[in-house]
């Protein structure tokens, strides 16, 4: 079980959501199921409109997750994937700070997901 906390200036308060990790649902999918309005356009990892900032709340127990090629390319193109985070993701599968909600699969860890409410803003 994962506990996700969605936070945005467009929301009246933060929202706590429990998500089943084994469903292979994306952050965007969980947001949609719970009426959290993360902006998105393509939903396929090509545009960057669903950019979110992810904070792992389990301390040092960060789950490894490889970036998709689409996500890596988009994050690099919008300067949200610093070289040190790209290397860490490539070598140790440690996810970077910024992610695309449509590409990030929910695992069994607690996360804080920040987004501005503007497409591509996090």
Secondary structure, 3 states (H helix, E strand, C coil): CEEEEEECCCCCCCEEEEECHHHCCEHHHHHHHCCCCCCCCCCCCCCCCCEEEEEECCCCCCCECCCCHHHHHHHHHCCCCCHHHHHHHHHHCECCCEEECCCCECCCCCEEEECCCCCCCC
